[in-house]
Amino acid sequence: MPVDFFVHDPFNGQVLHAYDAWPASRLLDQIHNSWKAHLAWRDRSFQERIKFLEGVRTLMLQRKDDLASTITSEMGKRLSESQAEIEKCCALITHYEENCQKYLTSHSIKADGKKHEVCFEPLGPILSIMPWNFPLWQALRFAIPTLFAGNSLLLKPAPETPLSSMKVEEIFRLVAQNLNYGEDIFIVLLAHLRDLEKVISSPLVRGVSFTGSSESGRKVAELGGRHLKKVLLELGGSDPFIVLPDANLEAVVPEAVRSRMINCGQTCISGKRFLLPHNLKDQFIERMKKYFLDLKIGDPRHATTTLAPIFHSRGMKSLEELVTDAVEKGACVHLGGGPVPGHPQFFSPTILSGITSKMKLYSAEAFGPVSLIFEYSDVGEAIRLANGTPYGLGASVWGQDAAQCEYVARQVECGSIFVNGVVKSDPRVPFGGIKASGFGRELGELGILEFTNAKSYNFY
């Protein structure tokens, strides 16, 4: 019998794991287990939930090296980035330990009765469909606030990166055994895409969170609408990195390189479109080239490696097709342009200018180390370029005039705008997009309220 899924090491192609998707009957059994877990978990006090998730954080930190090694092996990112991913997940738990009660406390409203309150109550099992590029951060970014709110969680990881999720599920089970509560509040589903509608349509599943491509997000939204489920979508991005005329390139270019190369460019919120005034374009490109030329390919487990492999051959093919299309239609290649010679799993850091609306790259998301340079003549044109894609996830503005930076920031259509800072997700700040980048918010106060019932109590 053929195996459904394989987990490969992106650096050396080694098969790490092979497994079959679960049959529908097992998926339905796990949904029932999640529902039963929710009924007990929702009645736990804030202190009990905090104690449980403190235990999860403690075990994650104790097992940080193993978890980070697993992420690097199955996804291909540099080990230092995998370690940072674990630390960020633990900081996320700390934030909600300290703030969940404040965020979820009911509040009073003055109306015509004796007493009116709005309370935030859990919904039930929430299905989380997560991507491969941040196997733990993406999953826990949604899971932790959702669990603190009293829901239970069903996590469907990307089929190519289930191992780190399964290790965290084991941590949840160990904490549950130790405390004698919390069993099955966090369940990993090894589901095939064709069976997801069976999960979403279950009356016991009360919501869906999806992170991934805009195309797949539309399909999830359609299923959610068909079955009347609350849906949160965090989709693709083609973030503008807007450099204003007074920007200090010596300070800005290193941040531009850092933004583009996080996760080898395989993240929705990396700077992808660099918007430069005419007089700064050539200087910016030359400075960026020097940084890119210093990057060193190698095993992502080695500290000397600064350029990691692309996750999958599909990603390599997509990047090649987008760059080839742009060059054939007149784009100028300043650096790179294809796979690293002799290393087919690595894509050369690439800089392109002369991008026009005839090219796929003008509106598509390049998920890898491809930087697009756009020129503008005035700030109004920069804003039009920034808003000239279907996406609206993150953006950054760089300059020394604080008033002008804020003016531009307020004109850009996106979910998160950063002034003189690289776009990032932060446990304390709501995160999400608009337009083809999705809807709904994770993190911060809005993130914990996203999958709750804002229920009004009215006494007369």
C-alpha positions as CSV (number, residue, x, y, z in Angstrom):
1,M,0.0,0.0,0.0
2,P,1.4,3.5,-0.9
3,V,2.2,5.8,2.0
4,D,0.2,9.1,2.1
5,F,2.9,11.5,3.4
6,F,6.7,11.7,3.8
7,V,8.7,14.1,6.0
8,H,12.0,15.0,4.3
9,D,15.0,16.9,5.5
10,P,15.1,19.8,3.0
11,F,18.9,20.0,3.2
12,N,19.9,16.4,2.4
13,G,16.6,14.9,1.2
14,Q,16.6,12.2,3.9
15,V,13.2,10.7,4.7
16,L,12.6,11.3,8.4
17,H,9.2,9.9,8.7
18,A,6.4,8.3,6.6
19,Y,2.8,8.0,7.7
20,D,-0.7,7.6,6.5
21,A,-3.6,10.1,7.0
22,W,-6.1,9.0,9.6
23,P,-9.4,7.5,8.4
24,A,-12.5,9.6,8.9
25,S,-13.7,7.4,11.8
26,R,-10.6,8.2,13.8
27,L,-10.9,11.9,13.1
28,L,-14.5,11.9,14.3
29,D,-13.4,10.0,17.5
30,Q,-10.9,12.7,18.2
31,I,-13.4,15.4,17.7
32,H,-15.6,13.8,20.3
33,N,-12.6,13.5,22.7
34,S,-11.9,17.2,22.1
35,W,-15.5,18.1,22.9
36,K,-15.4,16.1,26.2
37,A,-12.1,17.8,27.1
38,H,-13.6,21.2,26.4
39,L,-16.6,20.6,28.7
40,A,-14.2,20.0,31.6
41,W,-11.6,22.7,30.5
42,R,-14.1,25.5,30.2
43,D,-15.0,25.2,33.9
44,R,-11.4,25.4,35.0
45,S,-10.4,28.6,36.8
46,F,-7.9,31.0,35.3
47,Q,-5.4,29.9,37.9
48,E,-5.8,26.2,36.9
49,R,-5.4,27.1,33.2
50,I,-2.3,29.2,34.0
51,K,-0.9,26.3,36.1
52,F,-1.4,23.9,33.2
53,L,0.2,26.1,30.5
54,E,3.0,27.1,32.9
55,G,3.8,23.3,32.9
56,V,3.7,23.3,29.1
57,R,6.1,26.2,28.9
58,T,8.5,24.6,31.4
59,L,8.7,21.4,29.5
60,M,9.1,23.2,26.2
61,L,12.1,25.1,27.6
62,Q,13.6,21.8,29.0
63,R,13.2,20.2,25.6
64,K,14.2,23.3,23.6
65,D,17.2,21.7,21.9
66,D,15.2,18.6,20.8
67,L,12.3,20.7,19.6
68,A,14.5,23.1,17.7
69,S,16.4,20.2,16.1
70,T,13.1,18.7,15.0
71,I,12.0,22.0,13.4
72,T,15.3,22.4,11.5
73,S,15.3,18.8,10.3
74,E,11.7,18.8,9.0
75,M,11.5,22.4,7.8
76,G,15.1,23.4,6.9
77,K,15.4,26.7,8.7
78,R,18.7,27.6,10.5
79,L,19.0,26.1,14.0
80,S,19.3,29.5,15.6
81,E,16.0,30.5,14.1
82,S,14.4,27.3,15.4
83,Q,15.6,28.0,18.9
84,A,14.2,31.5,18.7
85,E,10.9,30.1,17.6
86,I,10.7,27.9,20.7
87,E,11.6,30.9,22.9
88,K,9.0,33.1,21.3
89,C,6.3,30.4,21.9
90,C,7.3,30.4,25.6
91,A,7.1,34.2,25.7
92,L,3.6,33.9,24.2
93,I,2.5,31.6,27.1
94,T,4.0,34.1,29.6
95,H,2.1,37.0,28.1
96,Y,-1.3,35.3,28.3
97,E,-0.5,33.9,31.8
98,E,-0.1,37.5,32.9
99,N,-3.0,39.0,30.9
100,C,-5.7,36.4,30.2
101,Q,-7.8,37.3,33.2
102,K,-7.7,41.0,32.4
103,Y,-8.5,40.3,28.7
104,L,-11.5,38.0,29.5
105,T,-13.0,39.8,32.4
106,S,-16.6,40.8,31.9
107,H,-17.6,44.4,31.9
108,S,-20.7,46.3,32.7
109,I,-22.9,48.4,30.4
110,K,-25.4,51.1,31.5
111,A,-28.8,50.4,30.0
112,D,-32.4,50.4,31.1
113,G,-32.3,47.4,33.4
114,K,-30.8,46.7,36.8
115,K,-27.7,45.1,35.5
116,H,-26.1,44.5,32.1
117,E,-22.8,42.6,31.5
118,V,-20.8,41.4,28.6
119,C,-19.0,38.2,29.2
120,F,-16.5,36.3,27.0
121,E,-17.3,32.6,27.0
122,P,-15.5,29.8,25.1
123,L,-17.1,28.2,22.0
124,G,-15.8,24.6,22.1
125,P,-13.3,22.7,19.9
126,I,-11.5,24.9,17.4
127,L,-9.8,23.5,14.3
128,S,-6.5,25.0,13.5
129,I,-5.0,24.3,10.0
130,M,-1.4,25.5,10.0
131,P,1.5,25.8,7.5
132,W,5.0,24.5,7.4
133,N,7.2,27.6,7.6
134,F,6.8,28.1,11.4
135,P,5.7,24.7,12.6
136,L,5.4,25.6,16.2
137,W,5.0,29.4,16.3
138,Q,2.1,29.4,13.8
139,A,0.4,26.6,15.7
140,L,0.9,28.0,19.2
141,R,0.3,31.6,18.2
142,F,-3.3,30.6,17.8
143,A,-3.5,27.7,20.2
144,I,-2.3,29.4,23.4
145,P,-4.9,32.3,23.6
146,T,-7.6,29.9,22.3
147,L,-6.9,27.5,25.2
148,F,-6.6,30.3,27.8
149,A,-10.1,31.4,26.7
150,G,-11.4,27.9,27.6
151,N,-11.7,26.3,24.2
152,S,-10.0,23.0,23.2
153,L,-7.9,22.7,20.1
154,L,-7.6,20.4,17.1
155,L,-4.4,21.1,15.2
156,K,-4.0,19.9,11.6
157,P,-0.3,20.6,10.8
158,A,1.1,20.8,7.3
159,P,1.6,17.2,6.1
160,E,5.3,17.7,5.6
161,T,6.0,19.1,9.1
162,P,4.0,17.2,11.7
163,L,6.9,16.0,13.9
164,S,7.3,19.2,16.0
165,S,3.5,19.4,16.5
166,M,3.4,15.8,17.7
167,K,6.2,16.5,20.2
168,V,4.3,19.4,21.7
169,E,1.2,17.3,21.8
170,E,3.2,14.8,23.9
171,I,4.2,17.7,26.2
172,F,0.5,18.6,26.7
173,R,-0.3,15.0,27.5
174,L,2.6,14.7,30.1
175,V,1.4,17.9,31.8
176,A,-2.2,16.6,31.8
177,Q,-1.0,13.3,33.5
178,N,1.0,15.2,36.0
179,L,-1.8,17.5,37.0
180,N,-4.6,15.0,36.4
181,Y,-6.6,17.4,34.2
182,G,-6.4,18.9,30.7
183,E,-6.4,15.6,28.8
184,D,-7.2,16.0,25.1
185,I,-7.4,19.8,25.1
186,F,-4.6,19.8,22.4
187,I,-5.0,17.1,19.8
188,V,-3.0,16.8,16.6
189,L,-5.0,15.5,13.6
190,L,-3.1,13.8,10.9
191,A,-5.8,14.5,8.3
192,H,-5.8,14.4,4.6
193,L,-7.1,17.6,2.9
194,R,-10.0,15.6,1.4
195,D,-11.3,14.8,4.9
196,L,-11.2,18.4,6.3
197,E,-14.8,19.1,5.4
198,K,-15.8,16.1,7.6
199,V,-14.1,17.8,10.4
200,I,-15.3,21.4,9.7
201,S,-18.9,20.2,9.2
202,S,-19.0,18.4,12.6
203,P,-21.5,20.3,14.9
204,L,-18.9,19.9,17.7
205,V,-16.3,21.9,15.9
206,R,-17.1,25.5,16.6
207,G,-14.6,27.5,14.6
208,V,-11.6,27.3,12.2
209,S,-8.3,29.1,12.1
210,F,-6.3,28.8,8.9
211,T,-2.8,30.2,8.0
212,G,-1.6,29.6,4.5
213,S,-2.0,30.8,0.9
214,S,-4.8,33.1,-0.2
215,E,-6.0,30.4,-2.6
216,S,-6.4,27.8,0.1
217,G,-7.8,30.4,2.4
218,R,-10.7,31.0,0.0
219,K,-11.5,27.3,0.1
220,V,-11.5,27.2,3.9
221,A,-13.7,30.3,4.0
222,E,-16.2,28.7,1.6
223,L,-16.4,25.6,3.8
224,G,-16.7,27.7,6.9
225,G,-19.5,29.7,5.3
226,R,-21.3,26.6,4.1
227,H,-21.3,25.1,7.6
228,L,-21.7,28.5,9.4
229,K,-18.5,28.3,11.4
230,K,-16.5,31.3,12.6
231,V,-13.3,31.5,10.5
232,L,-10.1,33.3,11.0
233,L,-7.7,33.6,8.0
234,E,-4.1,34.7,8.1
235,L,-3.0,34.5,4.4
236,G,-0.2,35.6,2.1
237,G,1.5,38.9,1.9
238,S,3.7,41.0,-0.4
239,D,4.9,43.5,2.2
240,P,6.1,46.9,1.0
241,F,9.3,48.2,2.6
242,I,9.0,52.0,2.0
243,V,12.2,54.0,2.1
244,L,11.5,57.7,2.3
245,P,13.9,60.3,0.7
246,D,15.5,61.3,4.0
247,A,16.3,57.7,5.2
248,N,19.8,56.8,6.3
249,L,20.7,53.8,4.1
250,E,23.6,52.8,6.3
251,A,21.0,52.0,9.0
252,V,18.1,50.9,6.7
253,V,19.8,48.4,4.4
254,P,20.9,45.9,7.1
255,E,17.3,45.9,8.3
256,A,16.0,45.4,4.8
257,V,18.3,42.4,4.4
258,R,17.2,41.0,7.7
259,S,13.6,41.5,6.9
260,R,13.9,39.7,3.5
261,M,16.0,36.8,4.8
262,I,14.1,35.7,7.9
263,N,13.4,32.0,7.4
264,C,15.2,32.3,4.0
265,G,12.5,34.6,2.9
266,Q,9.8,32.0,3.5
267,T,7.5,34.1,5.6
268,C,4.4,36.1,4.8
269,I,5.6,39.2,6.7
270,S,9.1,39.6,5.2
271,G,9.8,42.8,3.3
272,K,9.4,41.8,-0.4
273,R,8.8,45.0,-2.3
274,F,11.4,47.7,-1.6
275,L,10.1,51.1,-2.6
276,L,12.9,53.7,-3.2
277,P,13.0,57.3,-4.3
278,H,14.9,57.6,-7.6
279,N,18.0,59.2,-5.9
280,L,18.4,56.3,-3.5
281,K,17.7,53.3,-5.7
282,D,21.2,52.5,-7.0
283,Q,22.9,53.0,-3.6
284,F,20.3,50.8,-1.9
285,I,20.9,48.0,-4.5
286,E,24.7,48.1,-4.2
287,R,24.5,48.0,-0.4
288,M,22.0,45.1,-0.4
289,K,24.2,43.1,-2.9
290,K,27.2,43.3,-0.5
291,Y,25.1,41.8,2.3
292,F,23.6,39.1,0.1
293,L,27.1,38.1,-1.3
294,D,28.3,37.5,2.2
295,L,25.7,34.9,2.9
296,K,27.0,31.3,3.3
297,I,25.1,28.2,2.2
298,G,25.4,25.0,4.3
299,D,23.7,22.7,6.7
300,P,21.2,24.7,8.7
301,R,22.3,22.9,11.8
302,H,25.8,24.6,11.5
303,A,26.3,28.0,13.1
304,T,28.3,29.2,10.1
305,T,25.4,28.8,7.8
306,T,23.6,32.0,7.0
307,L,21.6,30.9,3.9
308,A,19.3,28.0,4.5
309,P,17.7,25.7,1.8
310,I,14.3,26.2,0.3
311,F,11.7,24.0,2.1
312,H,10.4,22.0,-0.9
313,S,11.1,21.5,-4.6
314,R,7.6,23.1,-5.2
315,G,8.9,26.3,-3.7
316,M,12.1,26.2,-5.9
317,K,10.0,25.7,-9.0
318,S,7.6,28.5,-8.1
319,L,10.5,31.0,-7.5
320,E,12.2,30.0,-10.8
321,E,8.9,30.4,-12.7
322,L,8.2,33.8,-11.2
323,V,11.7,35.1,-11.8
324,T,11.9,33.7,-15.3
325,D,8.6,35.3,-16.2
326,A,9.8,38.7,-14.9
327,V,13.1,38.5,-16.8
328,E,11.5,37.5,-20.0
329,K,9.2,40.5,-19.7
330,G,12.0,43.0,-19.1
331,A,13.0,42.9,-15.5
332,C,16.6,43.7,-14.7
333,V,18.6,41.2,-12.6
334,H,21.1,42.8,-10.3
335,L,22.0,39.6,-8.4
336,G,21.1,35.9,-8.4
337,G,18.1,34.9,-10.5
338,G,17.9,31.1,-9.9
339,P,19.2,28.1,-7.9
340,V,22.7,28.3,-6.5
341,P,24.9,26.4,-9.0
342,G,25.6,22.9,-7.7
343,H,23.1,23.2,-4.9
344,P,19.6,22.7,-6.3
345,Q,17.9,23.0,-2.9
346,F,19.2,26.6,-2.4
347,F,17.9,29.7,-4.2
348,S,20.4,32.5,-4.8
349,P,19.5,35.8,-3.1
350,T,18.0,37.7,-6.0
351,I,17.5,41.4,-6.6
352,L,15.2,42.5,-9.5
353,S,14.1,45.9,-10.7
354,G,12.0,47.1,-13.5
355,I,9.0,45.2,-12.3
356,T,5.8,46.0,-14.2
357,S,2.2,44.9,-14.0
358,K,2.7,42.6,-16.9
359,M,4.8,40.3,-14.7
360,K,3.4,37.7,-12.3
361,L,5.8,39.0,-9.6
362,Y,4.0,42.3,-9.6
363,S,1.1,40.9,-7.7
364,A,2.3,37.4,-6.6
365,E,4.0,36.5,-3.4
366,A,7.6,35.4,-3.8
367,F,8.2,32.9,-1.0
368,G,11.9,32.9,-0.9
369,P,14.9,35.3,-1.1
370,V,13.8,37.4,-4.0
371,S,13.8,41.2,-3.5
372,L,11.8,43.5,-5.8
373,I,13.0,47.1,-6.3
374,F,10.4,49.7,-7.2
375,E,11.2,53.4,-7.9
376,Y,8.9,56.3,-7.0
377,S,9.0,60.0,-7.8
378,D,7.0,61.3,-4.8
379,V,5.4,60.1,-1.6
380,G,2.0,59.9,-3.2
381,E,3.3,57.4,-5.8
382,A,5.0,55.4,-3.0
383,I,1.7,55.0,-1.3
384,R,0.0,53.9,-4.5
385,L,2.7,51.3,-5.1
386,A,2.5,50.1,-1.5
387,N,-1.3,49.6,-1.9
388,G,-1.1,48.3,-5.5
389,T,-1.3,44.6,-4.7
390,P,-4.2,42.3,-3.6
391,Y,-2.4,41.8,-0.2
392,G,-2.6,43.8,3.0
393,L,-0.7,42.0,5.7
394,G,2.3,44.0,7.0
395,A,4.3,47.0,5.8
396,S,7.2,49.2,7.1
397,V,8.1,52.8,6.6
398,W,11.7,54.1,7.0
399,G,12.7,57.8,7.4
400,Q,13.9,60.5,9.8
401,D,10.9,62.8,9.6
402,A,8.6,61.4,12.2
403,A,5.5,63.3,10.9
404,Q,6.0,62.2,7.3
405,C,6.6,58.6,8.4
406,E,3.3,58.6,10.3
407,Y,1.5,60.2,7.4
408,V,2.6,57.5,5.1
409,A,1.9,54.7,7.6
410,R,-1.7,55.9,8.0
411,Q,-2.2,55.7,4.2
412,V,-1.0,52.1,3.7
413,E,-3.6,49.4,3.6
414,C,-2.5,46.6,5.9
415,G,-3.0,44.9,9.2
416,S,0.3,45.9,10.8
417,I,2.5,48.9,10.0
418,F,6.0,49.4,11.4
419,V,7.8,52.7,11.4
420,N,11.6,52.3,11.4
421,G,11.2,48.7,12.4
422,V,11.0,45.3,10.7
423,V,7.5,43.8,10.6
424,K,7.1,41.1,13.2
425,S,4.4,39.4,15.2
426,D,4.4,40.1,18.9
427,P,2.3,38.3,21.6
428,R,1.2,41.7,23.0
429,V,0.0,43.2,19.7
430,P,-3.0,42.1,17.5
431,F,-1.8,40.5,14.2
432,G,-3.6,39.8,10.9
433,G,-4.4,41.2,7.5
434,I,-6.9,42.7,5.2
435,K,-7.8,42.2,1.5
436,A,-6.3,38.9,0.2
437,S,-4.3,38.6,3.3
438,G,-7.3,37.5,5.3
439,F,-9.4,38.6,8.2
440,G,-9.6,38.2,12.0
441,R,-6.9,38.8,14.5
442,E,-4.4,36.7,16.5
443,L,-2.4,37.7,19.5
444,G,-3.0,40.5,22.0
445,E,-6.4,41.1,23.5
446,L,-8.2,40.7,20.2
447,G,-6.6,37.4,19.6
448,I,-7.9,35.8,22.8
449,L,-11.4,37.2,22.2
450,E,-11.5,36.0,18.5
451,F,-13.0,32.6,19.4
452,T,-15.2,33.6,22.3
453,N,-18.9,34.3,22.5
454,A,-19.4,37.9,23.6
455,K,-22.5,37.1,25.6
456,S,-24.7,39.8,27.1
457,Y,-26.4,39.2,30.5
458,N,-29.3,41.5,31.2
459,F,-31.2,41.7,34.5
460,Y,-34.5,43.6,35.0
